[in-house]
Amino acid sequence: MKSIVATLALAASASAFAPASTVGREASVVLSATPVEKEIGVLPPVGFFDPLGLLDSGPYGDRLANFKHYRAVEVKHGRIAMAATLGMIVQENSRFEGFISPSEGLKFSDVPNGLAALDVVPLAGFVQMALLIGAHEILVKEVEGVDKAPGNFGTGYLGFKLDDQSSVQLRGLNVEVQNGRLAMLGILGMFASETIHKTTFWEFSAFK
């Protein structure tokens, strides 16, 4: 089951980098008011980081179009990683009451923490999660427009508008990108630790 889930996860990640249609894009893309070298997330000490030249060689259009696609992918994966990291911590201290699978008599408390849960959760549970994620991908769309920030779904940012370019908004977006990057490293570290030490990071670490 772990290998199946890992394969599906890799396929979903790869789909984010699949070339998109560029019909009409050349006519709609205009010069950005902010050069990509000075965009959100370009912070010291690393600064602008594109060692492979993906912005110039990417398949999504010109330099700006490539940047917007890769940034949208980065923001999405960062948000997922932040939720996953928080979930890994919460599950060590709290559980839902009741059954995750009444037909199999399986309670939430019977599901182990970490990657070991992949061997316990019924197939129907993974199907439900896949359907929910698929529905979200199809029904929830980013706000259209070349002047809209990647990852902007029109819901605002904790009460602040995403198109006012205020110092509060810019700081919040920088914080989100940086926290997302850290979370991606964090969740991969947790998975690696659990795979190597055969126990969850919480049990192995000094935090317990």
N, C-alpha and C positions, 0 to 999 in steps of 0.2 A: 504493500500500500504506500509506503514511503516513496518508493521509486516512481509510482504512478503519479502521486501528488507533485513530486519534484519535477517530473516531465511536464505536467500541465502548467506548473508555475513558470518553467523556462519558456514554454510555448507562448504563454500570455505575455511574458516580458519581451520576447522576440517580436511579437506582433506590434509592439509599440514602436519598433524601429523599421517596420515594413514601409516601403515607399508609398506615399500617398499620391493621389491624382494631382497633377499640377495644371490642369486645364483652367485657364482664366486666372491663375494665380499671379502670373507675371503682370497682368494689368491691374491687379488689386493691391499688390504689395508696393508700398511707398517707402521712402527713406524714413527711418526711425529718428525721432527727435534726440534719442540718446544712443550713441554708438554702443555696439555690443560689448566693447572693451570696458565700458563704464556702467554696465547694466546692474540690476539687482543681483547680489550674490558675488560680485567681484570685490573681494575684501582682502586686506592684508592678513597674513604675510604672503599668501600665494598670489593674489591678484588675478589677472586674467589667465585662464588655464585651458589651453586647447592644443596640447602637444601633437596630436594626430592630424590637426588641420581639418577637423570634421565640419566646421562651419563653411569652409571653402569647397570641400569635396562631397558634402552630404547630398542625398538624392531628393531633397524636399523643395528645391528651388534655389533662390539666391542666398546670400549670406544671412540676411535677416530671417528668411523663411526657415532655414536650417536651425538658426538659433531658437526661434520660437517653438519649433517642434521639440528639440532636445530639452529646452527648459520646461516645457509642459510635461515631458516624460520624467524629468528630474523631480519636479514638484509633486507629481502623482506618486512616484515611488517613495519620495520622502514622507508624504502624508501617510502612506500605508505602513512604512517602517516605524513612524512615530506611534501609530496605533498598535502595531505588533509589539513594539518594545514595552509600551505601557501595559499591554495585555499579558506579557510574560511576567511582569512584576505583580499585577493585580491577582493573577491566578494563584500565586503563592500565598495569598492572604485572604482570598474571598472566593466563594463559589455560588452559582445559582442553586436554588432549591429545586427539587423535583427530578423528573426524568428527561434525559436527552433522547431516549428511545423507549417509549412505553412498551412497544411491541416486543422488545428484547429485554425489558426489565433493567435497562442501563441508566443509572443515575449520573448526574453531572459530577457528583463526588467520586464516582468510579473511574472517571477519565483522568489519567495521569497528566502531570504538567509537561510542558515542552514538546519536543518532537515525538515523544512516546505516544502522545494522543493520536497520532496519525494511524497507529495500529489498532486503535480501540474504537474510534468514531465510526459508526456504520456507513456504508457506501451511500445510503439515502441522505445522510447528513452532508456529505461532500457534494452530492447532486444539488441539494437545496442551496448550499453556499455558491455553487457555480451559477445557478439560475439567478440568484440575487445579484451577484457581481455582473453577470451578463446584462440583466435588466438595467442596472445602474449605468453601464457603459453605453447602452442604446438610448436610454431615456434622458439621462442627465448630460447636457452639452455645455461646453464652454461658451461664453459670450462671444459672438462673432465680431470681427473688426480687427484690422491690423494694428490699431492703437490700443487694443485691449491686452492686458497682461496675461501671459500663459498661466493657466490654472484658475482664471477668473470665471466662476460659475454664476455671477450676479447675485451672490448671497451676502456680499460685504465681508468685512474682516473684523469680527468681534464688535460690530456696531459702527465701524468706520467704512466709508465708501472706498472702493478699490480704484477709482479713477480721479481722485482729487489731487494726487501727487504731493500730499502734505508730508511734512517731516515725520509725523506719527505713522502715516501709512507706509512710507519708505522704510522706516526702521522696522515696522512689523513684518513687512515682506522679507527684509534681510534676515530677520530672526527666524522666520519660517524656513527659508532656504537653508540656513546654517544648521538649524535643529534637525531638519530633514536629512541633511548629509551625515550628521553625527548619528542619527537614529539608524540609517542604513548600515553604517559601520558597526553600530551597537548590536543590531539584531543578527547580523552575520557573525559577529563575535560570539554571541550567545549560542547560536546554532553550532559553530565550530567547537566551542568549549564542551557542549553537550555530546557532540559526536566523538570527541577525543576522550573525554573523561567518563562517558557513559552515565552521566547524571546531569540534572539541570544546573545552570550557572548559579542559581540561588543556593543549592545544596553544596556546591563546590566552593563558592566564594566565602568571603569573610563577613557577608551581610547577614547570614542566618543567625 
